[in-house]
Amino acid sequence: MKQKNRRDEIIEVASSLFYDKGFNAISMRDIAAAMDIKAASLYNHIKSKQEILAEIILEVAKEFTAGMESVVVANSSAIEKIEKVIELHIDITVNYSEALAALNNDWMHLEGEDLKSFIKMRDDYEENFRDIIKQGIAANEIKPNHPEVILFSILSSLRTLYIWNQKRGKIDVNILKKDMVSVLINGIA
């Protein structure tokens, strides 16, 4: 197992603080205080709070991008691909819940190329998901509902899963996958 370096520790502590209070409410001094070091020491490892935010968000966005890329190229039905996308969201939620909160709540604080990169990854991800839904409708695997409504319904549930999962005491990931796939694909009736 790779040992964390000081930079990784700073990012981990900042991620937790951003999760608890939000990006705007946290300063570099707050991060330093949480680590019991002087604020000036942070700058030996990281340039700015903005750099920390970008690292947190872009790492998670890259996880989503890589996961979606593997789903898109899979020789599977649209329903099987949607199941894999739901499972991908659940895995990322379980493994990166604090970072996912930053991605959902603080992405708009990214700047310059980091913001452009994030928006492109997010837009490409949604477009790939939309295409899978349209393929499923065309193949009569999915009811002919509006693709945007289907996309919104699934992503709304998945994007807020980290909040619900923390609040509910973290349900077993295998049960979560099985039941969420069932509910999001088959409905409740």
C-alpha positions in Angstrom: 0.0 0.0 0.0 1.3 3.4 -1.0 2.2 5.7 1.9 0.6 9.1 1.7 2.8 12.0 1.2 2.2 15.4 2.8 0.4 16.7 -0.3 -2.0 13.8 -0.3 -2.7 14.4 3.4 -3.4 18.1 2.7 -5.9 17.2 0.0 -7.5 14.5 2.2 -8.0 17.0 5.1 -9.2 19.7 2.8 -11.7 17.3 1.1 -13.1 16.5 4.5 -13.4 20.2 5.5 -15.0 21.1 2.1 -17.5 18.3 2.7 -18.3 19.6 6.2 -18.5 23.3 5.5 -18.2 24.0 1.8 -15.3 25.3 -0.3 -16.0 29.0 0.3 -16.1 28.6 4.1 -12.7 27.0 4.4 -9.4 28.9 4.2 -5.8 27.7 3.9 -5.5 28.6 7.6 -8.4 26.3 8.4 -6.7 23.4 6.5 -3.4 24.1 8.3 -5.1 24.2 11.7 -6.9 20.9 11.0 -3.4 19.4 10.3 -1.8 21.1 13.3 0.8 22.9 11.1 1.4 26.5 10.1 -0.4 27.8 7.1 2.9 28.8 5.5 3.9 25.2 5.6 1.0 24.2 3.3 2.5 26.3 0.5 5.6 24.0 0.5 3.3 21.3 -0.9 0.5 23.1 -2.6 0.0 26.4 -4.4 -3.5 27.3 -3.4 -6.9 26.2 -2.2 -8.0 26.3 -5.9 -5.3 23.7 -6.7 -6.7 21.5 -3.9 -10.2 21.8 -5.2 -9.1 21.0 -8.8 -7.2 18.0 -7.6 -10.2 16.7 -5.7 -12.8 17.3 -8.4 -10.8 16.3 -11.4 -9.7 13.0 -9.8 -13.3 12.0 -9.4 -14.3 13.3 -12.8 -11.5 11.1 -14.3 -12.9 8.1 -12.5 -16.3 8.7 -14.0 -14.8 9.3 -17.4 -12.8 6.1 -17.4 -15.7 4.1 -16.1 -18.0 5.5 -18.8 -15.5 4.8 -21.5 -15.3 1.1 -20.5 -19.1 0.9 -20.4 -19.5 2.5 -23.9 -17.1 0.1 -25.6 -18.6 -3.0 -23.9 -20.4 -5.4 -26.1 -23.6 -5.2 -24.0 -27.2 -4.3 -24.3 -28.3 -0.8 -23.4 -29.9 -2.1 -20.2 -26.7 -3.8 -19.2 -24.7 -0.7 -19.8 -27.1 1.4 -17.7 -26.7 -1.2 -14.9 -22.9 -0.7 -15.2 -23.3 3.1 -15.0 -25.4 2.8 -11.9 -22.9 0.5 -10.3 -20.1 2.9 -11.3 -21.8 5.7 -9.5 -22.3 3.6 -6.4 -18.7 2.5 -6.4 -17.5 6.1 -6.7 -20.0 7.2 -4.0 -18.7 4.6 -1.6 -15.0 5.2 -2.4 -15.0 9.0 -2.9 -18.0 10.4 -1.0 -16.3 13.6 0.3 -14.7 14.3 -3.1 -18.1 13.6 -4.8 -19.6 16.3 -2.6 -17.0 18.8 -3.9 -17.7 17.7 -7.4 -21.4 18.2 -7.1 -21.4 21.3 -4.9 -18.2 23.2 -5.6 -17.3 22.6 -9.3 -18.4 26.1 -10.2 -15.5 27.4 -8.1 -12.9 25.8 -10.5 -11.1 28.3 -12.7 -9.5 28.4 -16.1 -8.5 25.2 -17.8 -9.6 23.1 -14.7 -13.1 24.4 -15.1 -13.1 23.8 -18.9 -11.7 20.3 -18.4 -14.3 19.4 -15.8 -17.2 20.8 -17.9 -16.0 18.8 -20.9 -15.7 15.6 -18.9 -19.2 16.1 -17.4 -20.8 17.0 -20.8 -19.1 14.0 -22.5 -20.2 11.7 -19.7 -23.8 12.9 -20.0 -23.8 12.6 -23.8 -22.5 9.1 -23.6 -25.2 8.2 -21.1 -27.9 9.9 -23.2 -26.7 7.9 -26.3 -27.0 4.6 -24.3 -30.5 5.5 -23.3 -31.4 6.4 -27.0 -29.9 3.1 -28.1 -32.1 1.3 -25.6 -35.2 3.1 -26.7 -34.4 2.3 -30.4 -33.8 -1.4 -29.5 -37.1 -1.5 -27.6 -35.2 -2.3 -24.4 -36.4 0.9 -22.7 -39.9 2.4 -22.8 -40.1 5.3 -25.2 -40.0 8.0 -22.6 -38.1 11.2 -23.3 -34.3 10.4 -23.0 -33.7 13.7 -21.1 -36.3 12.7 -18.5 -34.8 9.2 -18.1 -31.3 10.7 -17.9 -32.4 13.3 -15.3 -34.3 10.8 -13.2 -31.3 8.4 -13.0 -28.6 11.0 -12.5 -30.6 13.0 -9.9 -30.8 9.9 -7.7 -27.2 8.9 -8.3 -25.7 12.4 -7.8 -27.3 12.8 -4.4 -26.6 9.2 -3.2 -23.6 10.3 -1.2 -25.8 12.5 1.1 -28.4 9.8 1.6 -25.8 7.0 2.1 -24.0 9.0 4.8 -27.3 9.9 6.5 -28.6 6.3 6.5 -25.5 4.7 7.9 -24.0 3.3 4.7 -26.0 0.3 3.4 -24.0 -2.7 2.2 -22.7 -1.8 -1.3 -23.9 -5.1 -2.9 -27.5 -4.5 -1.6 -27.3 -0.9 -2.7 -26.2 -1.9 -6.2 -28.8 -4.7 -6.5 -31.7 -2.6 -5.2 -30.8 0.7 -7.0 -30.3 -1.0 -10.3 -33.7 -2.7 -9.8 -35.5 0.5 -8.8 -33.9 2.8 -11.4 -34.4 0.3 -14.3 -37.6 -1.5 -13.3 -39.3 1.1 -11.2 -41.3 0.1 -8.1 -44.5 -1.3 -9.6 
